[in-house]
Amino acid sequence: MAQIGENSGSLAAVMEKTSEYYEKKVDGLVSLMLGMLEPILIITVGGIVLVVILAMYLPIFSMGQ
């Protein structure tokens, strides 16, 4: 890309378009990662809450038997 821009005399414009392309690509990947991260965090927090609740209630149930 740089070679083509340099040969045509519009290196700045070619670099600008290239940077816009890669910026859009990175933004898309970040959005995808954040979209995948949200359900994983919800499941993780739910698991932690479940462990805490079980840790509190299992001794109570054991005493009742």
KOLGU-4560 file (N, C-alpha, C; in nm, 3 decimals, padded with zeros to 5 digits):
<recs>
<n_xx: 00.083 n_yy: -00.119 n_zz: 00.000 ca_xx: 00.000 ca_yy: 00.000 ca_zz: 00.000 c_xx: 00.087 c_yy: 00.126 c_zz: 00.000 mol: A seq: 1 type: MET>
<n_xx: 00.190 n_yy: 00.124 n_zz: 00.083 ca_xx: 00.278 ca_yy: 00.240 ca_zz: 00.091 c_xx: 00.350 c_yy: 00.262 c_zz: -00.042 mol: A seq: 2 type: ALA>
<n_xx: 00.389 n_yy: 00.153 n_zz: -00.105 ca_xx: 00.457 ca_yy: 00.163 ca_zz: -00.235 c_xx: 00.366 c_yy: 00.227 c_zz: -00.339 mol: A seq: 3 type: GLN>
<n_xx: 00.241 n_yy: 00.184 n_zz: -00.343 ca_xx: 00.146 ca_yy: 00.239 ca_zz: -00.440 c_xx: 00.122 c_yy: 00.387 c_zz: -00.412 mol: A seq: 4 type: ILE>
<n_xx: 00.103 n_yy: 00.422 n_zz: -00.285 ca_xx: 00.082 ca_yy: 00.562 ca_zz: -00.250 c_xx: 00.203 c_yy: 00.648 c_zz: -00.281 mol: A seq: 5 type: GLY>
<n_xx: 00.320 n_yy: 00.593 n_zz: -00.258 ca_xx: 00.442 ca_yy: 00.668 ca_zz: -00.287 c_xx: 00.459 c_yy: 00.688 c_zz: -00.436 mol: A seq: 6 type: GLU>
<n_xx: 00.430 n_yy: 00.586 n_zz: -00.514 ca_xx: 00.443 ca_yy: 00.596 ca_zz: -00.660 c_xx: 00.343 c_yy: 00.693 c_zz: -00.718 mol: A seq: 7 type: ASN>
<n_xx: 00.223 n_yy: 00.697 n_zz: -00.664 ca_xx: 00.120 ca_yy: 00.785 ca_zz: -00.719 c_xx: 00.128 c_yy: 00.926 c_zz: -00.660 mol: A seq: 8 type: SER>
<n_xx: 00.207 n_yy: 00.946 n_zz: -00.557 ca_xx: 00.222 ca_yy: 01.079 ca_zz: -00.499 c_xx: 00.116 c_yy: 01.112 c_zz: -00.395 mol: A seq: 9 type: GLY>
<n_xx: 00.039 n_yy: 01.015 n_zz: -00.357 ca_xx: -00.067 ca_yy: 01.040 ca_zz: -00.257 c_xx: -00.048 c_yy: 00.947 c_zz: -00.137 mol: A seq: 10 type: SER>
<n_xx: 00.071 n_yy: 00.948 n_zz: -00.083 ca_xx: 00.104 ca_yy: 00.859 ca_zz: 00.028 c_xx: 00.017 c_yy: 00.890 c_zz: 00.150 mol: A seq: 11 type: LEU>
<n_xx: -00.005 n_yy: 01.017 n_zz: 00.178 ca_xx: -00.084 ca_yy: 01.054 ca_zz: 00.296 c_xx: -00.227 c_yy: 01.002 c_zz: 00.285 mol: A seq: 12 type: ALA>
<n_xx: -00.287 n_yy: 01.015 n_zz: 00.168 ca_xx: -00.425 ca_yy: 00.970 ca_zz: 00.149 c_xx: -00.434 c_yy: 00.818 c_zz: 00.160 mol: A seq: 13 type: ALA>
<n_xx: -00.338 n_yy: 00.747 n_zz: 00.104 ca_xx: -00.339 ca_yy: 00.601 ca_zz: 00.110 c_xx: -00.321 c_yy: 00.555 c_zz: 00.254 mol: A seq: 14 type: VAL>
<n_xx: -00.230 n_yy: 00.619 n_zz: 00.327 ca_xx: -00.209 ca_yy: 00.582 ca_zz: 00.467 c_xx: -00.333 c_yy: 00.614 c_zz: 00.551 mol: A seq: 15 type: MET>
<n_xx: -00.400 n_yy: 00.723 n_zz: 00.521 ca_xx: -00.523 ca_yy: 00.758 ca_zz: 00.593 c_xx: -00.631 c_yy: 00.652 c_zz: 00.570 mol: A seq: 16 type: GLU>
<n_xx: -00.649 n_yy: 00.611 n_zz: 00.445 ca_xx: -00.749 ca_yy: 00.508 ca_zz: 00.416 c_xx: -00.711 c_yy: 00.375 c_zz: 00.482 mol: A seq: 17 type: LYS>
<n_xx: -00.583 n_yy: 00.342 n_zz: 00.481 ca_xx: -00.538 ca_yy: 00.218 ca_zz: 00.544 c_xx: -00.562 c_yy: 00.222 c_zz: 00.694 mol: A seq: 18 type: THR>
<n_xx: -00.534 n_yy: 00.336 n_zz: 00.756 ca_xx: -00.555 ca_yy: 00.346 ca_zz: 00.900 c_xx: -00.703 c_yy: 00.339 c_zz: 00.934 mol: A seq: 19 type: SER>
<n_xx: -00.790 n_yy: 00.398 n_zz: 00.852 ca_xx: -00.934 ca_yy: 00.389 ca_zz: 00.874 c_xx: -00.982 c_yy: 00.245 c_zz: 00.863 mol: A seq: 20 type: GLU>
<n_xx: -00.929 n_yy: 00.172 n_zz: 00.765 ca_xx: -00.967 ca_yy: 00.032 ca_zz: 00.746 c_xx: -00.932 c_yy: -00.050 c_zz: 00.870 mol: A seq: 21 type: TYR>
<n_xx: -00.808 n_yy: -00.036 n_zz: 00.916 ca_xx: -00.766 ca_yy: -00.115 ca_zz: 01.031 c_xx: -00.834 c_yy: -00.070 c_zz: 01.160 mol: A seq: 22 type: TYR>
<n_xx: -00.865 n_yy: 00.059 n_zz: 01.170 ca_xx: -00.937 ca_yy: 00.107 ca_zz: 01.288 c_xx: -01.077 c_yy: 00.046 c_zz: 01.294 mol: A seq: 23 type: GLU>
<n_xx: -01.146 n_yy: 00.039 n_zz: 01.181 ca_xx: -01.278 ca_yy: -00.025 ca_zz: 01.177 c_xx: -01.267 c_yy: -00.173 c_zz: 01.211 mol: A seq: 24 type: LYS>
<n_xx: -01.163 n_yy: -00.238 n_zz: 01.161 ca_xx: -01.144 ca_yy: -00.380 ca_zz: 01.188 c_xx: -01.121 c_yy: -00.404 c_zz: 01.337 mol: A seq: 25 type: LYS>
<n_xx: -01.039 n_yy: -00.322 n_zz: 01.399 ca_xx: -01.011 ca_yy: -00.336 ca_zz: 01.543 c_xx: -01.137 c_yy: -00.306 c_zz: 01.623 mol: A seq: 26 type: VAL>
<n_xx: -01.213 n_yy: -00.203 n_zz: 01.584 ca_xx: -01.337 ca_yy: -00.171 ca_zz: 01.655 c_xx: -01.435 c_yy: -00.288 c_zz: 01.648 mol: A seq: 27 type: ASP>
<n_xx: -01.443 n_yy: -00.354 n_zz: 01.534 ca_xx: -01.530 ca_yy: -00.470 ca_zz: 01.520 c_xx: -01.486 c_yy: -00.584 c_zz: 01.611 mol: A seq: 28 type: GLY>
<n_xx: -01.356 n_yy: -00.608 n_zz: 01.617 ca_xx: -01.305 ca_yy: -00.715 ca_zz: 01.704 c_xx: -01.328 c_yy: -00.683 c_zz: 01.851 mol: A seq: 29 type: LEU>
<n_xx: -01.312 n_yy: -00.557 n_zz: 01.889 ca_xx: -01.336 ca_yy: -00.518 ca_zz: 02.029 c_xx: -01.483 c_yy: -00.537 c_zz: 02.063 mol: A seq: 30 type: VAL>
<n_xx: -01.572 n_yy: -00.499 n_zz: 01.973 ca_xx: -01.715 ca_yy: -00.518 ca_zz: 01.997 c_xx: -01.749 c_yy: -00.666 c_zz: 02.010 mol: A seq: 31 type: SER>
<n_xx: -01.689 n_yy: -00.748 n_zz: 01.927 ca_xx: -01.712 ca_yy: -00.893 ca_zz: 01.934 c_xx: -01.663 c_yy: -00.949 c_zz: 02.067 mol: A seq: 32 type: LEU>
<n_xx: -01.545 n_yy: -00.909 n_zz: 02.110 ca_xx: -01.490 ca_yy: -00.959 ca_zz: 02.236 c_xx: -01.576 c_yy: -00.915 c_zz: 02.354 mol: A seq: 33 type: MET>
<n_xx: -01.622 n_yy: -00.790 n_zz: 02.353 ca_xx: -01.707 ca_yy: -00.743 ca_zz: 02.462 c_xx: -01.840 c_yy: -00.815 c_zz: 02.461 mol: A seq: 34 type: LEU>
<n_xx: -01.891 n_yy: -00.845 n_zz: 02.344 ca_xx: -02.016 ca_yy: -00.921 ca_zz: 02.334 c_xx: -02.001 c_yy: -01.062 c_zz: 02.389 mol: A seq: 35 type: GLY>
<n_xx: -01.885 n_yy: -01.122 n_zz: 02.372 ca_xx: -01.861 ca_yy: -01.256 ca_zz: 02.425 c_xx: -01.829 c_yy: -01.252 c_zz: 02.574 mol: A seq: 36 type: MET>
<n_xx: -01.768 n_yy: -01.143 n_zz: 02.619 ca_xx: -01.726 ca_yy: -01.132 ca_zz: 02.758 c_xx: -01.844 c_yy: -01.118 c_zz: 02.853 mol: A seq: 37 type: LEU>
<n_xx: -01.948 n_yy: -01.049 n_zz: 02.810 ca_xx: -02.063 ca_yy: -01.024 ca_zz: 02.898 c_xx: -02.129 c_yy: -01.153 c_zz: 02.947 mol: A seq: 38 type: GLU>
<n_xx: -02.167 n_yy: -01.247 n_zz: 02.859 ca_xx: -02.228 ca_yy: -01.370 ca_zz: 02.910 c_xx: -02.133 c_yy: -01.453 c_zz: 02.997 mol: A seq: 39 type: PRO>
<n_xx: -02.005 n_yy: -01.451 n_zz: 02.963 ca_xx: -01.908 ca_yy: -01.526 ca_zz: 03.043 c_xx: -01.901 c_yy: -01.469 c_zz: 03.184 mol: A seq: 40 type: ILE>
<n_xx: -01.901 n_yy: -01.337 n_zz: 03.196 ca_xx: -01.898 ca_yy: -01.275 ca_zz: 03.329 c_xx: -02.025 c_yy: -01.302 c_zz: 03.407 mol: A seq: 41 type: LEU>
<n_xx: -02.139 n_yy: -01.300 n_zz: 03.341 ca_xx: -02.266 ca_yy: -01.328 ca_zz: 03.409 c_xx: -02.266 c_yy: -01.470 c_zz: 03.463 mol: A seq: 42 type: ILE>
<n_xx: -02.221 n_yy: -01.565 n_zz: 03.383 ca_xx: -02.216 ca_yy: -01.705 ca_zz: 03.428 c_xx: -02.117 c_yy: -01.720 c_zz: 03.544 mol: A seq: 43 type: ILE>
<n_xx: -02.002 n_yy: -01.653 n_zz: 03.535 ca_xx: -01.902 ca_yy: -01.661 ca_zz: 03.642 c_xx: -01.956 c_yy: -01.604 c_zz: 03.773 mol: A seq: 44 type: THR>
<n_xx: -02.018 n_yy: -01.488 n_zz: 03.766 ca_xx: -02.074 ca_yy: -01.427 ca_zz: 03.887 c_xx: -02.186 c_yy: -01.514 c_zz: 03.943 mol: A seq: 45 type: VAL>
<n_xx: -02.269 n_yy: -01.572 n_zz: 03.856 ca_xx: -02.373 ca_yy: -01.664 ca_zz: 03.901 c_xx: -02.315 c_yy: -01.785 c_zz: 03.971 mol: A seq: 46 type: GLY>
<n_xx: -02.206 n_yy: -01.838 n_zz: 03.920 ca_xx: -02.141 ca_yy: -01.952 ca_zz: 03.984 c_xx: -02.086 c_yy: -01.917 c_zz: 04.121 mol: A seq: 47 type: GLY>
<n_xx: -02.027 n_yy: -01.799 n_zz: 04.132 ca_xx: -01.975 ca_yy: -01.755 ca_zz: 04.261 c_xx: -02.088 c_yy: -01.739 c_zz: 04.362 mol: A seq: 48 type: ILE>
<n_xx: -02.198 n_yy: -01.679 n_zz: 04.319 ca_xx: -02.314 ca_yy: -01.662 ca_zz: 04.408 c_xx: -02.368 c_yy: -01.798 c_zz: 04.450 mol: A seq: 49 type: VAL>
<n_xx: -02.374 n_yy: -01.893 n_zz: 04.359 ca_xx: -02.422 ca_yy: -02.027 ca_zz: 04.391 c_xx: -02.333 c_yy: -02.093 c_zz: 04.496 mol: A seq: 50 type: LEU>
<n_xx: -02.202 n_yy: -02.081 n_zz: 04.481 ca_xx: -02.110 ca_yy: -02.141 ca_zz: 04.578 c_xx: -02.128 c_yy: -02.077 c_zz: 04.715 mol: A seq: 51 type: VAL>
<n_xx: -02.145 n_yy: -01.946 n_zz: 04.720 ca_xx: -02.164 ca_yy: -01.878 ca_zz: 04.848 c_xx: -02.294 c_yy: -01.923 c_zz: 04.914 mol: A seq: 52 type: VAL>
<n_xx: -02.401 n_yy: -01.931 n_zz: 04.836 ca_xx: -02.530 ca_yy: -01.974 ca_zz: 04.892 c_xx: -02.522 c_yy: -02.118 c_zz: 04.942 mol: A seq: 53 type: ILE>
<n_xx: -02.460 n_yy: -02.206 n_zz: 04.865 ca_xx: -02.445 ca_yy: -02.345 ca_zz: 04.910 c_xx: -02.359 c_yy: -02.353 c_zz: 05.035 mol: A seq: 54 type: LEU>
<n_xx: -02.255 n_yy: -02.272 n_zz: 05.043 ca_xx: -02.168 ca_yy: -02.273 ca_zz: 05.161 c_xx: -02.244 c_yy: -02.229 c_zz: 05.285 mol: A seq: 55 type: ALA>
<n_xx: -02.344 n_yy: -02.144 n_zz: 05.268 ca_xx: -02.422 ca_yy: -02.098 ca_zz: 05.384 c_xx: -02.532 c_yy: -02.197 c_zz: 05.421 mol: A seq: 56 type: MET>
<n_xx: -02.598 n_yy: -02.255 n_zz: 05.322 ca_xx: -02.716 ca_yy: -02.337 ca_zz: 05.351 c_xx: -02.687 c_yy: -02.484 c_zz: 05.376 mol: A seq: 57 type: TYR>
<n_xx: -02.582 n_yy: -02.540 n_zz: 05.322 ca_xx: -02.552 ca_yy: -02.682 ca_zz: 05.345 c_xx: -02.528 c_yy: -02.714 c_zz: 05.492 mol: A seq: 58 type: LEU>
<n_xx: -02.456 n_yy: -02.633 n_zz: 05.567 ca_xx: -02.443 ca_yy: -02.663 ca_zz: 05.711 c_xx: -02.577 c_yy: -02.656 c_zz: 05.784 mol: A seq: 59 type: PRO>
<n_xx: -02.664 n_yy: -02.566 n_zz: 05.743 ca_xx: -02.795 ca_yy: -02.555 ca_zz: 05.807 c_xx: -02.877 c_yy: -02.681 c_zz: 05.779 mol: A seq: 60 type: ILE>
<n_xx: -02.873 n_yy: -02.729 n_zz: 05.657 ca_xx: -02.946 ca_yy: -02.851 ca_zz: 05.622 c_xx: -02.886 c_yy: -02.972 c_zz: 05.693 mol: A seq: 61 type: PHE>
<n_xx: -02.755 n_yy: -02.975 n_zz: 05.710 ca_xx: -02.690 ca_yy: -03.086 ca_zz: 05.780 c_xx: -02.731 c_yy: -03.089 c_zz: 05.927 mol: A seq: 62 type: SER>
<n_xx: -02.749 n_yy: -02.975 n_zz: 05.988 ca_xx: -02.791 ca_yy: -02.971 ca_zz: 06.128 c_xx: -02.935 c_yy: -03.019 c_zz: 06.144 mol: A seq: 63 type: MET>
<n_xx: -03.017 n_yy: -03.001 n_zz: 06.043 ca_xx: -03.157 ca_yy: -03.041 ca_zz: 06.049 c_xx: -03.177 c_yy: -03.191 c_zz: 06.039 mol: A seq: 64 type: GLY>
<n_xx: -03.079 n_yy: -03.263 n_zz: 05.996 ca_xx: -03.097 ca_yy: -03.408 ca_zz: 05.978 c_xx: -03.070 c_yy: -03.484 c_zz: 06.103 mol: A seq: 65 type: GLN>
</recs>
